[in-house]
Amino acid sequence: MANILITGITGLIGSHLSEELSNLGHTLYGVTRRIYNKANYEPVLVDLSSDWKISELPTNIDVIYHLAQSDKFRDFPAGAPDVFQVNINSTAKLLDYAKKISVRSFIYSSSGGVYGNGDKPFLFFLPIVPFGELGYYLGSKACGEILVQSYAQIFQVNIVRPFFLYGRAQKRDMLIPRLFDNVVNDKPVYLSGKNGIRLNPLYVNDGVEALTAILDRSDSNTYNLGGPEILSIRQICNIFGSYLGTTPNYKLSNDLPKDLVGDISLTTEVLYKPKIKLSEVVPEIDGKI
């Protein structure tokens, strides 16, 4: 069993991951800004957007999951300082902390968005979008990747790039619940071309299984985390419409669709094969479960 520190432990993937790791018998420490009742981890009260010090963190940690990201990622340029503090500066400080306490493994959550868009699924070793074209948030994630990779000779590092994560109790402004709410409220769903972009959305439990499996690895790698099916925006909303007994309100544009699909062949080979299809968990997106 390991002593594990998780940043972003109250987020969608972090909260589900903490449940799984706790059930497996690991001792968890969660970096958080506030204490929650009945938490399955020891709270470490640190605000990553502040000028925090690594002396505030525990020294008995074996593995770090750095899942935190700034909640101001859409607020550019006003939110840029917060994005920098959480996504870049805190990543650098956590890596220095990891070296000083001799952790064996550091897992960093980036984003599938660093690839940009393309007609074919993105392989993990393909070049990412040039920094000047990424935008501030995705640029910060790419910078974090570079920082993490720099420590690969000191301890094990793994980078995960999730593609459109979704699941129970997700914030409603994220893509999958936002599309569901548009269908519920008969709001327009805008499509590029006839069907909109294609993606392979990842159910949170599948993401947790992959992240947990990294604990058994002894190598450093970069993994795409995506779901088992490739769906267009039209197909996603049709699934919601079928569940709700309604027809989505589509608005078409002449723009060419720019797909964002991750090739997950490496992940399925060495970590975990995702199983959950979107149609199987729509009640969770609806908030019924």
C-alpha positions as CSV (number, residue, x, y, z in Angstrom):
1,M,0.0,0.0,0.0
2,A,1.1,3.6,-0.7
3,N,0.8,7.0,0.8
4,I,-0.7,9.1,-2.0
5,L,-1.1,12.8,-2.4
6,I,-3.9,14.0,-4.7
7,T,-4.4,17.6,-5.9
8,G,-7.8,18.3,-7.4
9,I,-9.3,15.7,-5.0
10,T,-12.7,17.5,-4.9
11,G,-13.0,17.6,-8.7
12,L,-14.8,15.1,-10.9
13,I,-11.9,12.7,-11.5
14,G,-10.2,13.3,-8.2
15,S,-13.2,12.6,-6.0
16,H,-13.9,9.3,-7.8
17,L,-10.3,8.3,-7.8
18,S,-10.0,8.9,-4.0
19,E,-12.9,6.5,-3.5
20,E,-11.3,3.8,-5.5
21,L,-7.8,4.2,-4.0
22,S,-9.3,4.4,-0.5
23,N,-11.2,1.1,-1.1
24,L,-7.9,-0.5,-2.2
25,G,-6.4,0.4,1.2
26,H,-4.1,3.2,0.2
27,T,-3.5,6.1,2.6
28,L,-4.7,9.4,0.9
29,Y,-3.8,13.0,1.4
30,G,-6.0,15.5,-0.4
31,V,-4.8,19.0,-1.3
32,T,-7.9,21.2,-0.7
33,R,-8.9,24.7,0.2
34,R,-11.6,23.6,2.7
35,I,-12.4,20.6,4.9
36,Y,-15.2,18.3,3.9
37,N,-17.1,16.1,6.2
38,K,-16.7,12.3,5.8
39,A,-13.8,12.7,3.5
40,N,-11.8,9.5,2.8
41,Y,-8.5,11.3,2.9
42,E,-6.4,13.5,5.2
43,P,-7.0,17.1,4.2
44,V,-4.0,19.2,3.4
45,L,-5.2,22.8,3.5
46,V,-3.3,24.5,0.6
47,D,-4.6,26.9,-2.0
48,L,-2.6,26.2,-5.2
49,S,-3.6,29.6,-6.5
50,S,-1.8,31.3,-3.6
51,D,1.9,31.7,-2.8
52,W,2.0,28.4,-0.9
53,K,5.1,26.6,0.4
54,I,6.1,23.0,-0.1
55,S,6.8,22.8,3.7
56,E,3.0,22.8,4.0
57,L,2.8,19.4,2.4
58,P,3.3,16.0,4.1
59,T,6.8,14.4,3.8
60,N,5.8,10.7,3.8
61,I,4.3,10.5,0.2
62,D,5.1,7.8,-2.3
63,V,2.9,8.8,-5.2
64,I,1.5,12.2,-6.4
65,Y,-1.6,12.6,-8.6
66,H,-1.5,16.2,-9.8
67,L,-5.1,16.5,-11.1
68,A,-5.8,20.1,-10.1
69,Q,-6.5,22.8,-12.6
70,S,-7.5,26.4,-12.4
71,D,-11.3,27.0,-12.4
72,K,-10.7,30.2,-14.3
73,F,-9.5,28.4,-17.5
74,R,-12.2,30.1,-19.6
75,D,-11.6,33.5,-18.1
76,F,-8.8,34.9,-20.3
77,P,-7.1,37.3,-19.8
78,A,-8.6,38.2,-16.4
79,G,-8.0,34.7,-15.1
80,A,-4.5,34.2,-16.5
81,P,-2.7,34.8,-13.2
82,D,-4.8,32.1,-11.5
83,V,-4.2,29.7,-14.4
84,F,-0.5,30.3,-14.2
85,Q,-0.3,29.8,-10.4
86,V,-2.3,26.5,-10.5
87,N,-1.3,25.0,-13.8
88,I,2.3,26.0,-14.1
89,N,3.8,27.5,-10.9
90,S,2.2,24.9,-8.6
91,T,3.3,22.1,-11.0
92,A,6.9,23.3,-10.8
93,K,6.7,23.5,-7.0
94,L,5.1,20.0,-6.7
95,L,7.9,18.5,-8.8
96,D,10.5,20.1,-6.6
97,Y,8.7,18.8,-3.6
98,A,8.5,15.3,-5.1
99,K,12.2,15.3,-5.6
100,K,13.0,16.5,-2.1
101,I,10.9,13.8,-0.4
102,S,11.9,11.1,-2.9
103,V,8.6,10.0,-4.3
104,R,8.6,7.1,-6.7
105,S,5.8,8.2,-9.1
106,F,4.3,11.5,-10.3
107,I,1.1,11.4,-12.4
108,Y,0.1,14.6,-14.2
109,S,-3.3,15.3,-15.8
110,S,-3.0,17.3,-18.9
111,S,-5.6,17.5,-21.7
112,G,-6.4,15.9,-25.0
113,G,-6.9,19.4,-26.3
114,V,-3.1,19.9,-26.7
115,Y,-3.3,18.0,-30.0
116,G,-5.7,20.6,-31.6
117,N,-8.1,19.1,-34.1
118,G,-7.7,16.6,-36.9
119,D,-9.4,14.1,-39.1
120,K,-7.8,11.0,-37.5
121,P,-7.4,9.9,-33.9
122,F,-4.4,11.4,-32.2
123,L,-1.6,9.0,-31.3
124,F,0.2,9.8,-28.0
125,F,3.5,10.4,-29.7
126,L,2.3,12.9,-32.3
127,P,3.4,16.5,-31.9
128,I,1.1,18.8,-30.1
129,V,-0.1,22.1,-31.4
130,P,2.5,24.9,-31.5
131,F,2.4,26.9,-28.3
132,G,1.4,30.1,-29.9
133,E,-1.8,28.4,-31.3
134,L,-2.8,26.6,-28.1
135,G,-4.3,29.5,-26.2
136,Y,-3.5,30.3,-22.6
137,Y,-5.2,27.4,-20.8
138,L,-4.0,24.6,-23.1
139,G,-0.6,26.3,-23.3
140,S,-0.4,26.0,-19.5
141,K,-1.1,22.3,-19.7
142,A,1.6,21.9,-22.4
143,C,4.1,23.8,-20.2
144,G,3.2,21.5,-17.3
145,E,3.9,18.5,-19.5
146,I,7.4,19.8,-20.3
147,L,8.1,20.4,-16.6
148,V,7.0,16.9,-15.6
149,Q,8.9,15.2,-18.4
150,S,12.1,17.0,-17.2
151,Y,12.0,14.9,-14.0
152,A,11.8,11.5,-15.7
153,Q,15.4,10.7,-14.8
154,I,14.7,11.3,-11.1
155,F,11.4,9.5,-10.6
156,Q,8.7,7.8,-12.6
157,V,6.5,10.3,-14.4
158,N,3.3,9.6,-16.3
159,I,1.2,12.1,-18.2
160,V,-2.5,11.5,-19.0
161,R,-4.5,13.4,-21.6
162,P,-8.2,12.9,-20.9
163,F,-10.7,13.5,-23.8
164,F,-14.0,15.0,-22.7
165,L,-14.4,13.5,-19.3
166,Y,-17.9,13.2,-17.9
167,G,-19.8,11.6,-15.1
168,R,-22.0,11.9,-12.0
169,A,-22.3,15.4,-10.5
170,Q,-20.1,17.1,-13.1
171,K,-20.3,20.9,-13.4
172,R,-23.1,21.8,-15.8
173,D,-20.9,24.1,-17.9
174,M,-18.8,21.2,-19.1
175,L,-19.5,19.8,-22.6
176,I,-21.5,16.7,-22.0
177,P,-23.9,18.0,-19.4
178,R,-24.1,21.3,-21.3
179,L,-25.3,19.5,-24.4
180,F,-27.8,17.5,-22.3
181,D,-29.2,20.7,-20.8
182,N,-29.5,22.2,-24.3
183,V,-31.6,19.2,-25.4
184,V,-33.7,19.3,-22.2
185,N,-34.4,23.1,-22.6
186,D,-34.9,23.0,-26.4
187,K,-31.9,25.3,-26.9
188,P,-30.0,25.2,-30.2
189,V,-27.2,22.7,-30.6
190,Y,-24.9,24.2,-33.2
191,L,-23.2,21.7,-35.5
192,S,-20.2,22.2,-37.8
193,G,-21.4,20.6,-41.0
194,K,-24.1,18.0,-40.8
195,N,-23.1,16.2,-37.7
196,G,-20.6,18.3,-35.8
197,I,-17.2,17.3,-34.5
198,R,-16.5,13.8,-33.4
199,L,-14.9,12.9,-30.1
200,N,-14.5,9.9,-27.8
201,P,-15.9,11.1,-24.4
202,L,-14.6,9.3,-21.3
203,Y,-16.8,8.2,-18.4
204,V,-15.2,9.0,-15.1
205,N,-15.2,5.5,-13.8
206,D,-13.2,4.3,-16.8
207,G,-10.8,7.2,-16.2
208,V,-10.3,6.1,-12.6
209,E,-9.6,2.6,-13.6
210,A,-6.8,3.8,-16.0
211,L,-5.3,6.1,-13.4
212,T,-5.3,3.4,-10.8
213,A,-3.6,0.9,-13.1
214,I,-0.7,3.4,-13.5
215,L,0.3,2.5,-9.9
216,D,1.3,-1.0,-11.1
217,R,3.6,0.4,-13.8
218,S,7.3,0.9,-13.4
219,D,7.9,3.0,-16.6
220,S,7.3,6.6,-17.6
221,N,4.8,7.3,-20.4
222,T,2.1,9.5,-21.9
223,Y,-1.4,8.1,-22.2
224,N,-4.5,9.3,-24.0
225,L,-7.6,8.6,-21.9
226,G,-10.7,8.3,-24.0
227,G,-14.0,6.4,-24.1
228,P,-14.8,3.2,-26.1
229,E,-16.8,4.9,-28.8
230,I,-16.4,7.7,-31.2
231,L,-19.5,9.9,-31.4
232,S,-20.4,13.1,-33.3
233,I,-22.2,15.9,-31.5
234,R,-25.3,14.9,-33.3
235,Q,-25.0,11.3,-32.2
236,I,-24.5,12.5,-28.6
237,C,-27.6,14.7,-28.6
238,N,-29.7,12.0,-30.3
239,I,-28.8,9.7,-27.4
240,F,-30.1,12.4,-25.1
241,G,-33.1,13.1,-27.2
242,S,-34.0,9.4,-27.2
243,Y,-33.7,9.2,-23.4
244,L,-35.9,12.4,-23.0
245,G,-38.4,11.5,-25.7
246,T,-37.7,14.7,-27.7
247,T,-35.9,15.9,-30.9
248,P,-32.9,18.1,-30.4
249,N,-32.9,21.5,-31.9
250,Y,-30.0,21.5,-34.4
251,K,-28.6,24.5,-36.1
252,L,-26.2,23.8,-38.9
253,S,-23.2,25.8,-40.1
254,N,-21.0,25.5,-43.2
255,D,-17.9,25.2,-41.1
256,L,-16.0,22.0,-41.5
257,P,-16.0,19.8,-38.4
258,K,-12.7,19.6,-36.5
259,D,-12.6,16.3,-34.7
260,L,-10.8,15.7,-31.4
261,V,-10.4,12.0,-30.9
262,G,-7.7,10.4,-28.9
263,D,-6.1,7.1,-30.0
264,I,-6.3,4.9,-26.9
265,S,-4.5,1.8,-28.2
266,L,-1.6,2.2,-25.8
267,T,-3.9,2.8,-22.8
268,T,-6.0,-0.3,-23.6
269,E,-2.9,-2.4,-24.1
270,V,-1.1,-1.6,-20.8
271,L,-3.5,0.1,-18.5
272,Y,-7.3,-0.5,-19.0
273,K,-9.8,-0.9,-21.7
274,P,-12.7,1.5,-21.3
275,K,-16.1,-0.1,-21.2
276,I,-18.8,2.4,-20.4
277,K,-20.9,3.8,-23.3
278,L,-22.6,7.2,-23.0
279,S,-26.1,5.7,-23.6
280,E,-25.6,3.5,-20.5
281,V,-25.2,6.4,-18.0
282,V,-27.5,9.1,-19.3
283,P,-29.5,9.1,-16.0
284,E,-26.3,10.2,-14.2
285,I,-26.0,13.2,-16.6
286,D,-29.6,13.9,-15.9
287,G,-28.9,14.0,-12.2
288,K,-31.3,11.1,-11.5
289,I,-28.5,9.1,-9.9
